[in-house]
Amino acid sequence: MIRFNCDYCEGAHERILRKLAETNLEQTPGYGEDHYCAEAAGIIRSLCGQEDAAVHFLVGGTQANMTVIASALRSHQGVAGAVTAHINVHETGSIEAAGHKVLALPSEDGKITAEQVEELYQAHIRDESFEHTVQPKMVYISNPTELGTIYTRSEMENLYEVCRKYGLYLFVDGARLAYGLAAEGNDLDLKSLAAACDVFYIGGTKAGALFGEAVVILNDELKADFRYHIKQRGGMLAKGRLLGIQFGELLRDGLYFELGAHADRLADKIRCACAKKGYPFLVENTTNQVFPIMPDSLLESWKDKYSYTNQGRVDESHTAIRLCTSWITSGEQVDILVNDILNS
């Protein structure tokens, strides 16, 4: 079975494993107060061009999303995001469990616009009974989105401009950020991203780490007491150095971006094969997630050979699926799949 169902099937990059083994018996302070976390945080600040950014390391994406959102919002406030947003569809109501409503906005490609955010806010304040409804206070986006699409620099800047205009926080989920930054057509980098939001995170779990996300807080209003929220939400890892070591290795010498580019280029090969064969796409994108619409007969023949994500039926004989490459997917694995697509 060749797995294309996600980008975290494997363990970690060998450089990380080697460093973890080399430092295994070192004694360091706990809870992220070690020199490895400090070094990794410094690398992140430098890459972002934000020397006063607060950097915190958490274990996973759901944990990061819930902690950031719960720490930023008061009990009567909610977070707006695309109807397909991860916090709306794939986190088991964790945001709602933390006491905050997800305000879902319509989207066909996984993205939302500055205009939608402005309309949402205006509709709230113009409602005569506004105090009887959840107050929008944060905007959540992911880059790439759940559908593999990416935001341009101008789209990010427009979103942030509207958020600042109305006193909303802009939060960017970067679980797959490596694949977004390496994608064809992308014009964002860490510096421009950091300049266009209040808080974001750099995903490690899906990009070569054993586990881990690096939360980067730019807005001073969100920095105070954040470690209390990490602890309260069960996210303060006693052996915090395990996170610092991993991000230090990933972000040193551009490895993180190389791994993202590797997955994207292999996904491009799958995309090209699907297009050549005439298979349409549920959504067009240039990242590591490919969403072809395939004949059910072909998928039936794949059931013992490939693992993929079922996105839903399109008609009585076709289904949309997701094929996902990763930081460690091999060219040989993709060549096998491409050959089966072209010869189908």
C-alpha positions in Angstrom: 0.0 0.0 0.0 1.4 3.4 -1.0 -0.1 6.1 1.1 -1.1 9.4 -0.4 -3.8 10.1 2.2 -1.8 12.7 4.3 1.5 14.3 4.7 2.4 12.9 8.1 2.5 9.1 7.5 6.2 8.9 8.2 8.3 9.9 11.2 10.8 12.7 10.9 13.7 13.9 8.8 17.0 12.1 9.6 18.7 15.3 10.6 16.1 15.7 13.4 16.5 12.1 14.5 20.3 12.4 14.5 20.2 15.6 16.6 17.7 14.1 19.1 19.9 11.1 19.5 23.1 13.2 19.9 21.4 15.3 22.7 19.4 12.6 24.3 21.3 12.5 27.6 21.8 16.2 28.0 20.2 17.8 31.0 18.3 21.0 30.2 15.6 23.1 31.9 12.0 21.9 31.1 8.9 23.5 29.7 10.6 25.2 26.7 13.0 27.2 28.8 16.1 25.5 27.4 18.7 26.9 25.0 17.5 24.8 22.1 14.1 26.5 22.2 15.7 29.8 22.6 17.9 29.2 19.6 15.0 28.1 17.4 12.9 31.1 18.5 15.8 33.3 17.5 16.0 31.7 14.1 12.3 32.3 13.6 12.4 35.9 14.7 15.3 36.5 12.2 13.4 34.8 9.3 10.3 36.8 10.1 12.2 40.1 10.5 10.4 40.6 13.8 12.9 40.6 16.7 10.2 41.3 19.3 7.9 38.4 18.2 6.9 36.0 20.9 7.6 32.4 19.9 6.0 29.4 21.6 6.3 25.7 20.7 3.2 23.4 20.9 2.8 19.8 20.0 0.0 19.9 17.4 -2.2 21.9 15.2 -5.5 21.5 17.0 -3.8 22.3 20.2 -2.2 25.4 18.7 -5.5 26.6 17.1 -7.5 26.1 20.3 -4.9 27.8 22.5 -4.4 30.8 20.3 -8.1 31.4 19.8 -9.1 30.8 23.4 -6.4 33.1 24.7 -7.4 35.9 22.4 -11.1 35.9 22.8 -13.5 36.8 25.6 -16.5 34.6 26.3 -18.9 36.5 24.0 -16.6 36.6 21.0 -16.2 34.3 18.0 -13.8 33.5 15.2 -14.7 33.9 11.5 -13.4 31.4 8.9 -14.2 29.7 5.7 -16.9 27.0 5.9 -14.2 24.5 5.0 -11.8 25.8 7.7 -10.0 23.2 9.7 -11.4 24.6 13.0 -14.9 24.3 11.5 -14.8 20.8 10.1 -11.8 18.8 11.4 -11.3 19.6 15.1 -14.2 17.9 16.8 -15.7 21.1 18.0 -12.6 22.0 20.0 -13.1 25.8 19.5 -16.7 25.5 20.6 -15.7 23.4 23.5 -13.4 26.2 24.5 -16.5 28.5 24.6 -16.2 30.2 21.2 -18.4 30.0 18.2 -16.9 29.5 14.7 -18.6 32.0 12.3 -18.5 30.1 9.0 -18.3 32.1 5.8 -19.1 30.6 2.4 -16.2 29.6 0.2 -15.7 27.4 -2.9 -11.9 27.4 -2.8 -11.1 27.4 0.9 -10.3 31.1 1.0 -12.2 34.1 2.4 -11.9 37.7 1.3 -11.5 41.0 3.0 -14.9 42.0 1.6 -16.6 39.0 3.4 -15.0 40.0 6.7 -16.1 43.5 6.3 -19.7 42.4 5.5 -19.7 40.1 8.5 -18.6 42.8 10.9 -20.9 45.4 9.4 -23.9 43.1 9.6 -23.2 42.5 13.3 -22.9 46.2 14.3 -25.9 47.2 12.3 -28.1 44.6 13.9 -30.3 46.4 16.4 -29.9 43.4 18.7 -26.2 42.9 18.2 -25.5 42.3 21.8 -27.7 39.2 21.6 -25.4 37.6 19.0 -21.8 36.5 19.0 -19.3 39.3 18.4 -16.8 38.7 15.6 -13.3 39.4 17.0 -10.9 37.1 15.2 -10.5 36.0 11.6 -8.9 32.6 11.0 -7.4 31.5 7.7 -5.0 28.7 6.8 -2.2 29.0 4.3 -2.4 26.7 2.4 -6.2 26.2 2.9 -7.9 22.9 3.5 -8.3 22.7 -0.3 -4.6 23.4 -1.0 -5.1 27.0 -2.3 -2.8 29.8 -1.2 -3.3 33.5 -0.3 -1.4 36.1 -2.3 0.5 38.9 -0.5 -2.2 41.4 -1.6 -5.0 39.2 -0.3 -3.3 38.9 3.0 -2.6 42.6 3.2 -6.3 43.4 2.3 -7.5 41.0 5.0 -5.2 42.5 7.6 -6.2 46.0 6.6 -9.9 45.2 7.2 -9.1 43.4 10.5 -7.2 46.4 11.8 -9.9 48.8 10.7 -12.5 47.0 12.8 -10.3 45.8 15.7 -10.2 42.1 14.7 -7.3 39.8 15.1 -6.0 37.9 12.1 -4.7 34.4 12.8 -3.0 32.2 10.2 -2.9 28.5 10.6 0.4 27.4 9.0 0.2 23.6 9.5 1.2 23.2 5.9 3.1 26.5 5.5 6.2 24.8 4.1 4.1 23.7 1.1 2.5 27.0 0.6 5.7 29.0 0.7 7.2 26.7 -1.9 4.2 26.6 -4.2 4.2 27.9 -7.8 2.7 31.4 -7.9 3.3 32.1 -4.2 4.6 35.6 -3.5 4.6 35.4 0.3 7.6 34.7 2.6 7.9 34.6 6.3 8.6 38.3 6.5 5.6 39.4 4.5 3.4 36.9 6.3 4.5 38.2 9.7 3.9 41.8 8.6 0.3 40.9 7.6 -1.2 39.2 10.6 -1.4 39.3 14.4 -0.4 35.7 15.0 0.5 32.6 12.9 2.2 29.3 13.3 4.9 27.4 11.4 3.8 23.8 11.0 6.3 21.1 11.8 4.1 17.9 12.1 3.3 17.9 8.4 6.7 19.1 7.2 9.4 16.8 8.6 9.1 17.0 12.3 8.0 14.2 14.6 5.5 16.7 16.0 5.3 20.4 16.7 4.0 23.8 15.7 5.8 27.1 16.3 3.3 29.8 17.3 4.6 33.3 16.4 2.7 36.2 18.1 3.2 39.6 16.6 0.5 41.7 18.3 1.5 42.8 21.8 -2.1 42.5 23.0 -1.9 38.7 22.5 1.5 38.1 24.0 0.7 38.7 27.7 0.1 35.5 29.8 0.2 33.2 26.7 2.2 30.6 28.6 -0.6 30.4 31.2 -3.0 29.5 28.4 -0.6 26.9 27.1 -0.4 25.3 30.5 -4.1 25.5 31.1 -4.9 23.8 27.8 -2.5 21.0 28.5 0.1 22.1 25.9 3.1 22.8 28.0 5.5 20.0 27.2 7.8 19.1 30.1 10.5 18.0 27.7 10.2 21.2 25.7 13.6 20.9 24.2 12.3 18.2 21.9 10.3 20.9 20.1 13.2 23.4 20.1 15.6 20.9 18.6 13.3 19.9 15.8 12.5 23.5 14.7 16.2 24.4 15.0 17.1 21.7 12.6 14.2 22.3 10.2 14.8 26.1 9.9 18.5 26.0 9.8 20.0 26.2 6.3 16.6 26.3 4.5 15.8 22.7 5.1 12.1 23.5 5.8 11.6 25.2 2.5 13.5 22.5 0.6 11.2 19.9 2.0 8.1 21.9 1.0 9.4 22.4 -2.5 10.1 18.6 -2.8 6.5 17.7 -2.0 5.0 20.4 -4.3 7.1 19.4 -7.3 6.0 15.7 -6.9 2.4 16.9 -6.6 2.8 18.8 -9.8 3.7 15.5 -11.6 0.5 13.9 -10.3 -1.5 17.0 -11.4 0.0 17.0 -14.9 -0.8 13.3 -15.3 -4.4 13.9 -14.2 -4.7 16.8 -16.6 -3.2 14.8 -19.5 -5.6 12.0 -18.9 -8.5 14.5 -18.9 -9.5 14.1 -15.2 -10.8 17.4 -13.9 -10.1 18.8 -10.4 -12.4 19.7 -7.6 -10.3 22.7 -7.0 -7.2 24.1 -8.7 -4.0 24.6 -6.6 -0.2 24.4 -6.8 0.6 22.9 -3.3 1.1 19.3 -2.1 -2.6 18.4 -2.1 -4.2 17.3 -5.4 -8.0 17.0 -5.8 -8.8 15.0 -9.0 -12.2 13.8 -9.9 -11.8 10.1 -10.8 -14.0 7.3 -12.2 -15.3 5.0 -9.5 -14.1 2.0 -11.6 -10.5 3.3 -11.4 -10.7 3.9 -7.7 -12.1 0.4 -7.2 -9.0 -1.0 -8.8 -6.8 1.1 -6.5 -8.3 -0.1 -3.2 -5.4 -2.4 -2.3 -2.7 -0.3 -3.9 -3.1 3.3 -2.8 -4.5 5.1 0.3 -6.1 8.5 -0.4 -8.8 10.7 1.1 -12.3 10.5 -0.2 -13.7 14.1 -0.7 -17.2 13.1 -1.8 -19.2 11.9 -4.8 -19.5 14.2 -7.8 -22.0 12.1 -9.8 -23.2 8.6 -10.0 -19.9 7.3 -11.4 -17.2 9.8 -10.3 -15.7 10.7 -6.9 -13.4 13.6 -5.9 -10.4 12.4 -3.9 -7.3 14.0 -2.3 -3.8 12.8 -3.1 -1.3 14.2 -0.8 2.5 14.2 -1.2 4.9 14.9 1.7 8.3 16.0 2.6 9.5 12.4 2.2 7.4 11.1 -0.6 9.7 9.4 -3.1 9.9 10.0 -6.8 9.5 6.2 -7.3 6.2 6.2 -5.4 4.8 9.1 -7.6 6.0 7.5 -10.8 4.0 4.4 -10.0 0.9 6.4 -9.4 1.5 8.6 -12.5 1.9 5.4 -14.6 -1.4 4.0 -13.3 -3.2 7.3 -14.0 -1.9 7.6 -17.5 -2.7 4.0 -18.3 -6.1 4.0 -16.8 
